Structures are given as C-alpha cells and as structure tokens.
C-alpha cells in the first residue's frame, strides 16, 4: 500500500466547492442514515469505530449522506495489511472514504476532504495520512491532485502460512511502524499524545 501525506502545519488548506449544496458534519447517532448510505458496513462496525474514538465526517445533501470518510489517531488496524499501524504524534489517518455512485464527479469528496483537513488543522494535527492500494490508481490520482504526497510503500507478501512485511520510504523518513496485533493496548504515552492532538 502507498503511504500518502498531506502536511497541515503552516499551510493554507484550499477550499474545494461541489456542484451540490452540501452540509458537512461529524456522525454522532445517525447510524440508520449511515447504514442506508453504506449497507455493506455493519452497524456494529460503525458503533465499534465510534466507541474507540474514530470520527466519521459526512457530506449531507437532500437530507441524506452522499459522501463520507473516517479519521483515526493512535493505533489503527489496517485490514488490507492485517496489521496495526502506530501513528506518530500529530498524525491523523483518513480511511474508508466513499461517495455514492450517482454523486461521483460532482465534487463532494474533494469538498469534504478540504473541510476535514481544515478541521484537523484547527485541532492542531501536523499532517493527514492515508493508505491507498497499489492497484487503486484512480484514488491515488485524485489524492495526489488534491495535494497529498506519496512518501513510501508498505508491502505484504503471503505464501501459504508464511508472510513477509516490508516498508520503503521515498523521502528518507521513517514510515509509521506496523505491528501484528489487531487489538492493541496503546501505551499511555500514545494515549496522551492522541488525546492532546484533538
């Protein structure tokens, strides 16, 4: 997976407009509305994400969610890699973005992304980070056009019961480490950093 970064410090985050009249807000208890938007995501998973402190920012149009994405800090499980990524202090991870097919190409993703980046910046985060699968060139192009920079690559090779992880940095900086536990006990120092960043 490609590791992408969007620096937030000392930067004017541009505002992108959509052709739709949108309202942005963080999901709180609108689980039914989210399930209508993403029927493939079980409500129990949404509740688990919210319970561990992840936040969902949604784009609302005509009284329904048409686009949404999640953010997390600290220790984040990445199902694609079957590993937990330990984020640096000041990093906020963006994941599981989705736009309803009938609204693609009308700008809700870019408009929400810039709104969330400005929120994260005002909360004191240093950078937004994201992972994109190598085969997902379309998403990579959209993200790099919006200002994210590819900083490295995580690879995971599986052969029967054997697996091997590798990470390569494109810019000389360390990538966030991956550990092999799905549920981790986060060290107190990470908890303090995570909560002080919000």
N, C-alpha and C positions, 0 to 999 in steps of 0.2 A: 504494500500500500504506500502511496505517496503521502508524505507529511508536508502539509502546507501551513504557512504562517502569514498572518496579517498584523503588522505592528500597529499598536494603538497609541503609544506614547508620542507626544509632541507631533501630532498629526491631525490635520483637518479631515475628518471622515466625510466623504461626499454623500449627499442625499440623492437617492435614485427615486424617480417617480414611476408609478404604474399607470396604465391606461384605465385602471379600475379605481373606484372610490373604496379605499381600504381603511380599516381601523386595526391598529396593532395593539395587542395586549397579551400579557402572560396568562397562560392557562391556570386556573385555580380549581374550580369544581365542575367545569364544563366537560365532564367525561363522556356523556352521551353525544355531545356535539363532536368531540374528537373521534369517537368511535364511528360516527356517521362519515366523517372525513377519511379516516383510516381504519376500515373494518378489518384489515389484516393484522392490526396491532391489538392484542387482547387488552381489555380494560384493566386486568390485573397487572400487566406490564406497565401501563401508564401510571397506575397507583404506586407501583414499586419505584418507578423513576422519580415521581414527585416526593415520595417518602424519603428517598436518600438525598434529596436536595437538588436534583436536576430540575431545570426550568424549561418550559415549552413556550415559545413565542409564536403566536398565531396571527395570521392575516385574515380578518373577517371582511366579508363582502355579502351584502344582501342577507344579513342575519346568519350566515354560516361560515365555517372555516374553509378557506380555499387554498391556504398555504400555511405550513408550519415547520418549525425546526426546534431542536433541543440543544441545550447547553449544559455543561457539567464541569466541575473542578475536582482537583484532588486525584483520587484513584478511580480510573474509568475503565470498565470492562469493554473490550472490543471483540464482539463475537466473530468477526471475519478472521481475526488473528488468533482467536482463542487465548487471549492474554489480557492482562490488566496493564494499562498504561499509567505511569505515575507522572502526573503533570507538574511542571515547575510552578513555583510561587508566581502569581501574576498571570498565569496562562488560563484561558477558558476554552474548552473544547466544544466545537459545534458538530452535531451529528444528527442523523435521521431527518434530513430536510426533505420535504415532499410538497409538490404543487399538484392540485387536481388537474388532470389532463386537459379539461376544457378551458383552463385559465393559463396554461403554459404559453409563453411568448407574449404575455400581456404585462409582464413586469412585477408580479407580486413577490417572487423570490428575491430579486435584487433590492426592491424597496424594503422588504422585511430585513434582509441581511444588513443593509446600511443602518436601519433603525436599531437593530440589536447591537451592532458594532458601536454606535454612539452611546447606547445604554451601558454596554460593557466598559467603554472608555470612561464614562462618568462615574462608574463604580470603582475605578482605579485599576482595572486589569491592564497589563502591559501588552498582551498580544492575544489574538484569537488564533486557534489552531484547528486544523481539520485533517481528516484522512480521506483519501479517495483511492478506490481500487484501480490498479493499472489499466484494467480493461474498460474502465468508465471514462473514456476520453471526453465525452460530451460534458460531464460535470467538471472535469479538470479544466476544460477550456473556459467554461462560464466563470469558475472561481478565479482563474488566473487573469481573465479580462477584468474582473472586479477588484483586482489588486493583491490577491494572495500570491505568495511566492513559494515555489517548491523548494524545500530545504533538505529533503532526504527521502529515504526509502526503507520501509520495513519489508522483509521477505520471510515467508514461512513455507518451507518445503516439507511435504508429508509423503512418506513411503511406508505403507502398512503401519506398524506400531512405532515407526521411527519418525522423528520430526526435527527440523533444524530452523532456528531463527537467526536472522542476520539484520543488522541495520547499518545503513550507509548514509553519511551526511554529505550534502552537496556544498556546504559552506564552512566546514571545519568546526561547527558547533555540535555538541552532543545532542542527540535526539532524546526525548523522554524515554526512560527505561521501560521495558516490558517485563512483567513477572507472570508466572504461570498459575496464579490463583484467580479464580473467578470472584470470590468474595474475599476481600482483604480487610484485615484490621489495620486501619490507617494510623500510622504513628501520630502521636499528639502534635508534633511539630507541623505535620501536614494539615491536620485539622485546624490548627491555629492559623496557618497561612491561608487555607481555603476560606475560612470564615472572615478573616480580616480583609480579604480581597473583595468581598461583596459589598 
